[in-house]
Amino acid sequence: MEREKCFDEGKDPHQCPGERPVGDRLSDEGYRWGGVGENVQMGSDNCGGPLGAMESWMGSEGHKNNILNPDWKHIGCGRKSNYWACGFARPL
């Protein structure tokens, strides 16, 4: 996960320095998108696993809006160590 370095350096994990925007990376993979969103989080090993990450996001208005947005048609979530991410997309 590219976000790990950003968290470690205290930078905005949604757009790491020198990193291309998530929409550009999706386009590079051939995904024709009409909208994209992303939730990222750094937690501890005992943050409650995926439920803890989800509860944290649901407690944040912006993250909650991403999760509940009915326009998203695709979602991908992952974890590496203490870093959690979910990407949301709507195709063209």
Phi, psi and omega per residue, in radians:
M1 nan 2.222 -3.123
E2 -1.208 -0.335 -3.096
R3 -1.183 -0.463 -3.070
E4 -0.952 -0.814 -3.132
K5 -1.096 -0.718 3.140
C6 -1.098 -0.815 3.107
F7 -1.032 -0.809 -3.106
D8 -1.060 -0.569 -3.129
E9 -1.631 0.035 3.116
G10 1.248 0.443 -3.124
K11 -1.778 2.881 3.126
D12 -1.048 2.013 -3.090
P13 -1.285 -0.163 3.126
H14 -1.403 -0.409 3.118
Q15 -2.588 1.565 -3.134
C16 -1.226 2.533 3.115
P17 -0.979 2.299 3.122
G18 1.420 -0.061 -3.127
E19 -1.612 2.472 3.075
R20 -1.339 2.592 3.128
P21 -1.010 2.655 -3.088
V22 -1.000 -0.654 3.111
G23 -1.098 -0.691 3.099
D24 -1.133 -0.697 3.139
R25 -1.171 -0.656 3.071
L26 -1.125 -0.740 3.114
S27 -1.068 -0.687 3.114
D28 -1.037 -0.510 -3.140
E29 -1.545 0.047 3.096
G30 1.576 0.104 3.124
Y31 -1.441 2.112 3.102
R32 -1.614 1.765 -2.991
W33 -1.834 2.653 3.044
G34 -1.952 -0.165 3.090
G35 -2.997 2.542 3.110
V36 -2.424 2.660 3.056
G37 -2.554 2.889 -3.079
E38 -2.697 2.380 2.973
N39 -2.066 2.280 3.082
V40 -2.307 2.655 -3.115
Q41 -2.730 2.518 2.959
M42 -1.917 2.246 3.127
G43 -2.308 -3.068 3.068
S44 -1.763 2.906 3.131
D45 -1.018 -0.469 -3.109
N46 -1.815 0.476 -3.114
C47 -1.350 0.098 3.093
G48 1.739 0.227 3.118
G49 1.114 -2.650 -3.094
P50 -1.090 -0.566 3.106
L51 -1.122 -0.728 3.113
G52 -1.108 -0.718 3.102
A53 -1.099 -0.778 -3.130
M54 -1.137 -0.729 3.113
E55 -1.085 -0.668 3.100
S56 -1.110 -0.807 3.128
W57 -1.120 -0.674 -3.130
M58 -1.202 -0.303 3.077
G59 -1.517 0.004 3.134
S60 -2.046 2.153 -3.037
E61 -0.964 -0.836 -3.109
G62 -1.119 -0.762 3.133
H63 -1.181 -0.704 3.112
K64 -1.083 -0.727 3.112
N65 -1.048 -0.682 3.071
N66 -1.057 -0.838 -3.086
I67 -1.088 -0.714 -3.048
L68 -1.606 0.002 -3.098
N69 -1.130 2.022 -3.095
P70 -1.265 -0.165 -3.141
D71 -1.336 -0.406 -3.119
W72 -1.188 2.343 3.112
K73 -1.960 -0.332 -3.139
H74 -2.305 2.518 3.111
I75 -2.465 2.486 3.032
G76 -2.410 2.292 -3.128
C77 -2.210 2.612 3.114
G78 -2.717 2.886 3.121
R79 -2.430 2.424 2.974
K80 -2.388 2.017 -3.127
S81 1.017 -2.051 -3.123
N82 -1.758 0.275 -3.042
Y83 -1.965 2.262 -3.112
W84 -2.092 2.514 3.097
A85 -2.601 2.522 2.978
C86 -2.339 2.292 3.064
G87 -1.931 2.494 -3.107
F88 -2.196 2.488 -3.138
A89 -2.609 2.685 3.037
R90 -2.228 2.129 3.135
P91 -1.264 2.846 3.052
L92 -1.168 nan nan
